[in-house]
């Protein structure tokens, strides 16, 4: 996603991120992130001084590998009980999303909403250093009262911003300080712990 900070990472993959771990990231505000069930996309950025929590996580080496296809099949079966052998994955996803109800990453139909519905906080793509935040605080406003998923997506999304919705961010050495992200800035920040870019 363009909201992640651009850099050459083809030959510089970082090791996997363990679950329930703070790690450093960077991002910039970009449409459609923060809207339409798209979550927030980051780049892993050791030394940035801004930390997010991995929580329940899954890790893929590449963005378009067989793990994603298997994950999508599991999502369709376990969350939506769609296992029709005579329908394509895309046809099943269209039934769930109404084709245009929420945004999907190109070539990754149903994602990242599928990750949210499977209970994941983050998805880490190792080769590209991308991290997708897909938990409740990244997807919807707190206390969103709409019962249907589509209404939540359209009325309770956090909105485009460099921050991460209502997700807690940390600053300092080993995430030792609070981070008050200023949503009016284009680049992820920790307000009084300003980053120089």
C-alpha positions in Angstrom: 0.0 0.0 0.0 1.2 3.5 -0.7 0.6 4.6 2.9 3.7 2.7 3.9 7.0 4.5 3.7 8.8 3.6 0.4 12.1 1.9 0.6 14.0 -0.9 -1.2 13.3 -3.9 1.0 13.7 -6.7 -1.6 17.0 -7.9 -0.2 16.5 -6.6 3.4 13.7 -8.8 4.9 13.5 -8.6 8.7 12.9 -11.6 10.9 9.3 -12.5 11.8 7.5 -10.5 14.5 6.6 -12.7 17.5 3.0 -12.4 18.7 2.3 -10.0 21.6 5.4 -7.9 20.9 6.1 -4.2 20.5 8.0 -3.3 17.3 8.9 -0.2 15.4 7.1 1.0 12.3 6.4 4.0 10.1 3.6 5.1 7.8 2.0 8.1 6.0 -1.7 9.0 5.6 -3.1 7.6 2.4 -6.6 6.8 1.0 -8.2 4.3 1.5 -6.4 3.4 4.7 -8.6 4.0 7.8 -11.8 3.7 5.7 -13.9 1.0 4.1 -12.5 -1.8 6.3 -9.0 -1.4 4.9 -7.2 -1.2 8.2 -3.8 0.7 8.5 -0.7 -0.3 6.6 2.8 0.2 8.0 6.4 -0.5 7.1 8.6 -2.1 9.7 11.2 0.6 10.5 13.7 -0.3 13.3 14.9 3.0 14.8 11.7 5.0 14.0 10.9 5.4 17.6 7.2 4.6 17.0 6.0 1.2 18.2 2.8 -0.9 17.6 1.8 -4.1 19.3 1.7 -7.3 17.2 -1.0 -9.0 19.3 -2.5 -12.0 17.5 -0.5 -12.1 14.3 0.0 -14.2 11.1 3.1 -13.9 8.9 3.5 -14.5 5.2 6.7 -14.4 3.3 5.2 -12.8 0.2 1.9 -10.9 -0.3 0.6 -13.2 -3.0 1.5 -16.7 -1.9 -0.5 -19.8 -1.2 -0.8 -18.9 2.5 -3.1 -16.1 1.5 -5.3 -18.3 -0.7 -5.5 -20.9 2.1 -6.3 -18.1 4.6 -9.1 -16.8 2.3 -10.6 -20.3 2.0 -10.5 -20.7 5.8 -12.2 -17.2 6.2 -15.0 -18.1 3.7 -15.6 -21.5 5.4 -15.2 -20.6 9.1 -16.7 -17.1 9.2 -19.2 -17.2 6.4 -19.9 -20.9 5.9 -19.2 -20.6 2.2 -17.7 -23.8 0.8 -19.5 -24.2 -2.6 -17.1 -26.1 -4.9 -18.9 -24.8 -8.0 -18.2 -21.1 -7.2 -14.9 -19.3 -7.4 -13.4 -17.6 -4.4 -14.1 -14.3 -6.0 -17.8 -15.1 -6.4 -18.1 -16.1 -2.8 -16.3 -12.9 -1.7 -18.7 -10.8 -3.9 -21.6 -12.4 -2.0 -20.1 -11.3 1.3 -18.9 -7.8 0.3 -21.6 -6.9 -2.2 -18.6 -6.2 -4.5 -18.2 -2.6 -3.3 -19.0 -2.7 0.4 -15.4 -2.6 1.6 -12.0 -2.1 0.0 -9.6 -5.0 -0.7 -6.0 -4.9 -1.5 -5.4 -5.5 -5.2 -5.0 -9.2 -5.9 -6.0 -10.0 -2.3 -9.9 -10.2 -2.5 -11.6 -9.8 0.9 -8.4 -8.7 2.6 -7.8 -7.1 5.1 -11.4 -7.4 6.4 -11.0 -11.2 6.4 -8.1 -10.8 8.8 -10.2 -8.7 11.1 -13.1 -11.2 11.0 -10.6 -14.1 11.8 -9.6 -12.3 15.0 -6.1 -11.1 13.9 -4.6 -7.9 15.2 -1.8 -7.8 12.6 -0.6 -9.4 9.4 3.1 -9.2 8.7 4.4 -9.7 5.2 8.1 -10.5 5.8 9.6 -9.9 2.3 8.1 -6.4 1.8 8.2 -5.4 5.5 4.6 -4.5 5.4 2.4 -4.7 8.5 -1.3 -4.5 8.3 -3.2 -3.5 11.5 -6.6 -5.2 11.4 -7.9 -5.1 15.0 -11.0 -3.5 16.3 -9.4 -0.2 17.1 -8.0 0.1 13.6 -11.2 -0.8 11.9 -14.0 0.9 13.8 -14.7 3.8 16.3 -15.2 2.7 19.9 -18.8 1.9 20.9 -20.0 1.7 17.3 -23.6 0.9 17.6 -24.4 -0.4 14.1 -25.1 -4.1 14.2 -24.3 -4.9 10.6 -20.8 -5.1 9.4 -21.5 -3.0 6.3 -22.9 -0.2 8.4 -19.9 -0.3 10.7 -17.6 -0.1 7.8 -19.4 2.9 6.3 -20.2 4.9 9.4 -17.6 3.9 12.0 -14.3 3.8 10.2 -11.5 5.9 11.9 -10.9 7.9 8.7 -7.7 8.6 6.7 -4.8 9.6 9.0 -1.2 9.0 9.7 -2.0 7.5 13.1 -3.8 4.2 13.5 -7.3 4.9 14.5 -7.7 4.3 18.2 -4.8 1.8 18.5 -2.3 2.5 21.2 1.1 3.5 19.9 4.3 3.8 22.0 7.5 5.8 21.8 11.0 5.8 23.3 13.4 3.0 24.0 11.6 -0.4 23.8 8.2 1.2 23.8 8.8 2.7 27.2 7.0 6.0 26.7 3.4 7.0 25.7 2.8 8.2 22.2 0.2 10.8 21.5 -0.1 10.7 17.7 -1.1 14.0 16.2 -3.7 13.1 13.6 -3.3 16.4 11.7 0.2 15.4 10.5 0.9 13.5 7.3 3.6 11.2 8.8 3.2 8.9 11.8 4.4 10.7 14.9 4.4 10.8 18.6 3.6 14.5 19.1 6.2 15.8 21.6 8.5 12.9 20.6 8.7 14.4 17.1 10.4 12.5 14.3 12.6 14.1 11.8 12.0 12.8 8.3 
